[in-house]
Amino acid sequence: MTGRLLRFALLALVLVFIFQWLLRPGQRAKVAEFTRALAMALLVSGGLILVCYVLGVGM
């Protein structure tokens, strides 16, 4: 389990470095904005699922 987590972290780190190397500063800002929006959407979605679970709402 730890090996998979470390491999995933290494892959994510390599992808971040590749994106920073390939993209211009303006493009990097747009990718960062998209990433933040996606992270916020995932957090909101997770929160809604948790609230539905606590309230006993079936999906």
N, CA, C and O atoms as a Tinker XYZ file with bonds, in Angstrom:
   236  protein
     1  N      0.830000   -1.197000    0.000000    73     2
     2  CA     0.000000    0.000000    0.000000    64     1     3
     3  C      0.871000    1.257000    0.000000    63     2     4     5
     4  O      0.593000    2.206000   -0.733000    81     3
     5  N      1.910000    1.265000    0.811000    73     3     6
     6  CA     2.797000    2.420000    0.875000    64     5     7
     7  C      3.545000    2.604000   -0.444000    63     6     8     9
     8  O      3.765000    3.730000   -0.889000    81     7
     9  N      3.931000    1.496000   -1.062000    73     7    10
    10  CA     4.627000    1.574000   -2.344000    64     9    11
    11  C      3.767000    2.214000   -3.421000    63    10    12    13
    12  O      4.262000    3.006000   -4.223000    81    11
    13  N      2.501000    1.882000   -3.447000    73    11    14
    14  CA     1.589000    2.472000   -4.435000    64    13    15
    15  C      1.429000    3.961000   -4.190000    63    14    16    17
    16  O      1.414000    4.761000   -5.126000    81    15
    17  N      1.309000    4.325000   -2.918000    73    15    18
    18  CA     1.159000    5.735000   -2.579000    64    17    19
    19  C      2.402000    6.523000   -2.976000    63    18    20    21
    20  O      2.292000    7.629000   -3.504000    81    19
    21  N      3.573000    5.966000   -2.728000    73    19    22
    22  CA     4.809000    6.640000   -3.098000    64    21    23
    23  C      4.959000    6.742000   -4.619000    63    22    24    25
    24  O      5.419000    7.762000   -5.132000    81    23
    25  N      4.574000    5.696000   -5.329000    73    23    26
    26  CA     4.625000    5.743000   -6.796000    64    25    27
    27  C      3.678000    6.816000   -7.334000    63    26    28    29
    28  O      4.027000    7.550000   -8.258000    81    27
    29  N      2.479000    6.904000   -6.752000    73    27    30
    30  CA     1.518000    7.916000   -7.180000    64    29    31
    31  C      2.057000    9.318000   -6.905000    63    30    32    33
    32  O      1.944000   10.202000   -7.754000    81    31
    33  N      2.642000    9.527000   -5.720000    73    31    34
    34  CA     3.203000   10.830000   -5.369000    64    33    35
    35  C      4.342000   11.190000   -6.320000    63    34    36    37
    36  O      4.438000   12.336000   -6.760000    81    35
    37  N      5.196000   10.239000   -6.638000    73    35    38
    38  CA     6.295000   10.480000   -7.570000    64    37    39
    39  C      5.769000   10.819000   -8.963000    63    38    40    41
    40  O      6.271000   11.739000   -9.609000    81    39
    41  N      4.771000   10.087000   -9.423000    73    39    42
    42  CA     4.174000   10.361000  -10.728000    64    41    43
    43  C      3.558000   11.754000  -10.753000    63    42    44    45
    44  O      3.736000   12.490000  -11.724000    81    43
    45  N      2.839000   12.124000   -9.701000    73    43    46
    46  CA     2.229000   13.452000   -9.632000    64    45    47
    47  C      3.293000   14.538000   -9.655000    63    46    48    49
    48  O      3.133000   15.555000  -10.329000    81    47
    49  N      4.378000   14.325000   -8.921000    73    47    50
    50  CA     5.461000   15.299000   -8.882000    64    49    51
    51  C      6.120000   15.449000  -10.252000    63    50    52    53
    52  O      6.414000   16.566000  -10.680000    81    51
    53  N      6.350000   14.349000  -10.927000    73    51    54
    54  CA     6.945000   14.393000  -12.270000    64    53    55
    55  C      6.010000   15.124000  -13.238000    63    54    56    57
    56  O      6.467000   15.925000  -14.053000    81    55
    57  N      4.711000   14.854000  -13.153000    73    55    58
    58  CA     3.760000   15.535000  -14.037000    64    57    59
    59  C      3.729000   17.034000  -13.778000    63    58    60    61
    60  O      3.631000   17.819000  -14.722000    81    59
    61  N      3.810000   17.444000  -12.524000    73    59    62
    62  CA     3.843000   18.874000  -12.200000    64    61    63
    63  C      5.075000   19.520000  -12.814000    63    62    64    65
    64  O      4.981000   20.591000  -13.415000    81    63
    65  N      6.232000   18.878000  -12.667000    73    63    66
    66  CA     7.450000   19.437000  -13.252000    64    65    67
    67  C      7.369000   19.496000  -14.772000    63    66    68    69
    68  O      7.851000   20.460000  -15.367000    81    67
    69  N      6.783000   18.509000  -15.410000    73    67    70
    70  CA     6.641000   18.516000  -16.873000    64    69    71
    71  C      5.727000   19.651000  -17.313000    63    70    72    73
    72  O      6.032000   20.364000  -18.269000    81    71
    73  N      4.591000   19.822000  -16.607000    73    71    74
    74  CA     3.678000   20.910000  -16.963000    64    73    75
    75  C      4.350000   22.265000  -16.792000    63    74    76    77
    76  O      4.171000   23.151000  -17.628000    81    75
    77  N      5.118000   22.439000  -15.723000    73    75    78
    78  CA     5.791000   23.721000  -15.524000    64    77    79
    79  C      6.849000   23.960000  -16.597000    63    78    80    81
    80  O      7.068000   25.101000  -17.005000    81    79
    81  N      7.490000   22.922000  -17.047000    73    79    82
    82  CA     8.531000   23.058000  -18.050000    64    81    83
    83  C      7.937000   23.357000  -19.422000    63    82    84    85
    84  O      8.503000   24.146000  -20.179000    81    83
    85  N      6.798000   22.737000  -19.753000    73    83    86
    86  CA     6.225000   22.859000  -21.092000    64    85    87
    87  C      5.355000   24.099000  -21.286000    63    86    88    89
    88  O      5.282000   24.633000  -22.393000    81    87
    89  N      4.701000   24.558000  -20.234000    73    87    90
    90  CA     3.721000   25.628000  -20.395000    64    89    91
    91  C      4.321000   27.000000  -20.142000    63    90    92    93
    92  O      5.219000   27.167000  -19.317000    81    91
    93  N      3.801000   27.977000  -20.874000    73    91    94
    94  CA     4.190000   29.375000  -20.657000    64    93    95
    95  C      3.520000   29.872000  -19.374000    63    94    96    97
    96  O      2.560000   29.258000  -18.909000    81    95
    97  N      4.006000   30.966000  -18.799000    73    95    98
    98  CA     3.442000   31.475000  -17.537000    64    97    99
    99  C      1.934000   31.750000  -17.596000    63    98   100   101
   100  O      1.217000   31.469000  -16.636000    81    99
   101  N      1.457000   32.289000  -18.699000    73    99   102
   102  CA     0.014000   32.551000  -18.841000    64   101   103
   103  C     -0.794000   31.266000  -18.844000    63   102   104   105
   104  O     -1.869000   31.187000  -18.250000    81   103
   105  N     -0.261000   30.268000  -19.520000    73   103   106
   106  CA    -0.945000   28.975000  -19.547000    64   105   107
   107  C     -0.904000   28.313000  -18.179000    63   106   108   109
   108  O     -1.873000   27.673000  -17.772000    81   107
   109  N      0.214000   28.461000  -17.463000    73   107   110
   110  CA     0.326000   27.885000  -16.125000    64   109   111
   111  C     -0.728000   28.462000  -15.192000    63   110   112   113
   112  O     -1.297000   27.745000  -14.368000    81   111
   113  N     -0.986000   29.756000  -15.322000    73   111   114
   114  CA    -1.987000   30.397000  -14.473000    64   113   115
   115  C     -3.378000   29.819000  -14.753000    63   114   116   117
   116  O     -4.166000   29.599000  -13.834000    81   115
   117  N     -3.663000   29.580000  -16.027000    73   115   118
   118  CA    -4.971000   29.011000  -16.375000    64   117   119
   119  C     -5.103000   27.578000  -15.874000    63   118   120   121
   120  O     -6.169000   27.181000  -15.404000    81   119
   121  N     -4.027000   26.799000  -15.969000    73   119   122
   122  CA    -4.050000   25.426000  -15.469000    64   121   123
   123  C     -4.213000   25.432000  -13.954000    63   122   124   125
   124  O     -4.941000   24.603000  -13.408000    81   123
   125  N     -3.548000   26.355000  -13.273000    73   123   126
   126  CA    -3.677000   26.447000  -11.813000    64   125   127
   127  C     -5.103000   26.833000  -11.423000    63   126   128   129
   128  O     -5.652000   26.293000  -10.463000    81   127
   129  N     -5.693000   27.752000  -12.155000    73   127   130
   130  CA    -7.071000   28.156000  -11.877000    64   129   131
   131  C     -8.032000   26.987000  -12.100000    63   130   132   133
   132  O     -8.935000   26.761000  -11.293000    81   131
   133  N     -7.839000   26.248000  -13.187000    73   131   134
   134  CA    -8.675000   25.078000  -13.460000    64   133   135
   135  C     -8.514000   24.026000  -12.368000    63   134   136   137
   136  O     -9.493000   23.417000  -11.938000    81   135
   137  N     -7.275000   23.814000  -11.919000    73   135   138
   138  CA    -7.017000   22.827000  -10.878000    64   137   139
   139  C     -7.710000   23.215000   -9.577000    63   138   140   141
   140  O     -8.286000   22.363000   -8.901000    81   139
   141  N     -7.656000   24.487000   -9.227000    73   139   142
   142  CA    -8.334000   24.953000   -8.010000    64   141   143
   143  C     -9.840000   24.780000   -8.125000    63   142   144   145
   144  O    -10.491000   24.365000   -7.166000    81   143
   145  N    -10.399000   25.094000   -9.289000    73   143   146
   146  CA   -11.839000   24.940000   -9.486000    64   145   147
   147  C    -12.234000   23.468000   -9.401000    63   146   148   149
   148  O    -13.261000   23.134000   -8.810000    81   147
   149  N    -11.430000   22.594000   -9.984000    73   147   150
   150  CA   -11.712000   21.168000   -9.927000    64   149   151
   151  C    -11.619000   20.649000   -8.499000    63   150   152   153
   152  O    -12.454000   19.850000   -8.075000    81   151
   153  N    -10.615000   21.094000   -7.757000    73   151   154
   154  CA   -10.473000   20.679000   -6.359000    64   153   155
   155  C    -11.665000   21.148000   -5.532000    63   154   156   157
   156  O    -12.170000   20.397000   -4.698000    81   155
   157  N    -12.114000   22.369000   -5.751000    73   155   158
   158  CA   -13.271000   22.888000   -5.024000    64   157   159
   159  C    -14.526000   22.084000   -5.362000    63   158   160   161
   160  O    -15.324000   21.774000   -4.477000    81   159
   161  N    -14.697000   21.750000   -6.629000    73   159   162
   162  CA   -15.865000   20.961000   -7.031000    64   161   163
   163  C    -15.831000   19.578000   -6.387000    63   162   164   165
   164  O    -16.868000   19.070000   -5.961000    81   163
   165  N    -14.662000   18.970000   -6.313000    73   163   166
   166  CA   -14.553000   17.653000   -5.679000    64   165   167
   167  C    -14.837000   17.729000   -4.190000    63   166   168   169
   168  O    -15.473000   16.829000   -3.641000    81   167
   169  N    -14.380000   18.786000   -3.524000    73   167   170
   170  CA   -14.660000   18.961000   -2.099000    64   169   171
   171  C    -16.148000   19.173000   -1.844000    63   170   172   173
   172  O    -16.708000   18.605000   -0.907000    81   171
   173  N    -16.783000   19.985000   -2.672000    73   171   174
   174  CA   -18.221000   20.229000   -2.524000    64   173   175
   175  C    -18.996000   18.934000   -2.775000    63   174   176   177
   176  O    -19.933000   18.616000   -2.041000    81   175
   177  N    -18.611000   18.199000   -3.796000    73   175   178
   178  CA   -19.271000   16.934000   -4.102000    64   177   179
   179  C    -19.113000   15.946000   -2.954000    63   178   180   181
   180  O    -20.075000   15.286000   -2.562000    81   179
   181  N    -17.906000   15.846000   -2.418000    73   179   182
   182  CA   -17.674000   14.962000   -1.276000    64   181   183
   183  C    -18.487000   15.378000   -0.072000    63   182   184   185
   184  O    -19.023000   14.531000    0.643000    81   183
   185  N    -18.586000   16.679000    0.158000    73   183   186
   186  CA   -19.396000   17.182000    1.274000    64   185   187
   187  C    -20.871000   16.845000    1.109000    63   186   188   189
   188  O    -21.535000   16.452000    2.068000    81   187
   189  N    -21.383000   17.002000   -0.113000    73   187   190
   190  CA   -22.783000   16.667000   -0.366000    64   189   191
   191  C    -23.048000   15.174000   -0.168000    63   190   192   193
   192  O    -24.077000   14.792000    0.390000    81   191
   193  N    -22.138000   14.350000   -0.616000    73   191   194
   194  CA   -22.294000   12.906000   -0.428000    64   193   195
   195  C    -22.274000   12.563000    1.056000    63   194   196   197
   196  O    -23.057000   11.731000    1.513000    81   195
   197  N    -21.378000   13.204000    1.811000    73   195   198
   198  CA   -21.306000   12.970000    3.249000    64   197   199
   199  C    -22.589000   13.402000    3.946000    63   198   200   201
   200  O    -23.091000   12.691000    4.816000    81   199
   201  N    -23.123000   14.562000    3.573000    73   199   202
   202  CA   -24.377000   15.035000    4.168000    64   201   203
   203  C    -25.513000   14.075000    3.832000    63   202   204   205
   204  O    -26.325000   13.752000    4.699000    81   203
   205  N    -25.578000   13.623000    2.601000    73   203   206
   206  CA   -26.624000   12.664000    2.211000    64   205   207
   207  C    -26.485000   11.365000    2.997000    63   206   208   209
   208  O    -27.489000   10.776000    3.400000    81   207
   209  N    -25.271000   10.919000    3.215000    73   207   210
   210  CA   -25.045000    9.697000    3.984000    64   209   211
   211  C    -25.494000    9.866000    5.424000    63   210   212   213
   212  O    -26.145000    8.985000    5.986000    81   211
   213  N    -25.145000   11.003000    6.024000    73   211   214
   214  CA   -25.522000   11.255000    7.410000    64   213   215
   215  C    -27.037000   11.369000    7.547000    63   214   216   217
   216  O    -27.605000   10.897000    8.532000    81   215
   217  N    -27.690000   11.984000    6.579000    73   215   218
   218  CA   -29.135000   12.137000    6.628000    64   217   219
   219  C    -29.880000   10.872000    6.208000    63   218   220   221
   220  O    -31.098000   10.785000    6.369000    81   219
   221  N    -29.172000    9.915000    5.683000    73   219   222
   222  CA   -29.784000    8.653000    5.284000    64   221   223
   223  C    -30.478000    8.688000    3.933000    63   222   224   225
   224  O    -31.331000    7.848000    3.642000    81   223
   225  N    -30.117000    9.643000    3.124000    73   223   226
   226  CA   -30.705000    9.763000    1.792000    64   225   227
   227  C    -30.026000    8.762000    0.876000    63   226   228   229
   228  O    -28.805000    8.788000    0.722000    81   227
   229  N    -30.806000    7.877000    0.264000    73   227   230
   230  CA   -30.237000    6.901000   -0.652000    64   229   231
   231  C    -30.019000    7.498000   -2.025000    63   230   232   233
   232  O    -30.754000    8.390000   -2.449000    81   231
   233  N    -29.013000    7.007000   -2.715000    73   231   234
   234  CA   -28.748000    7.510000   -4.069000    64   233   235
   235  C    -28.910000    6.401000   -5.048000    63   234   236
   236  O    -28.733000    6.608000   -6.249000    81   235
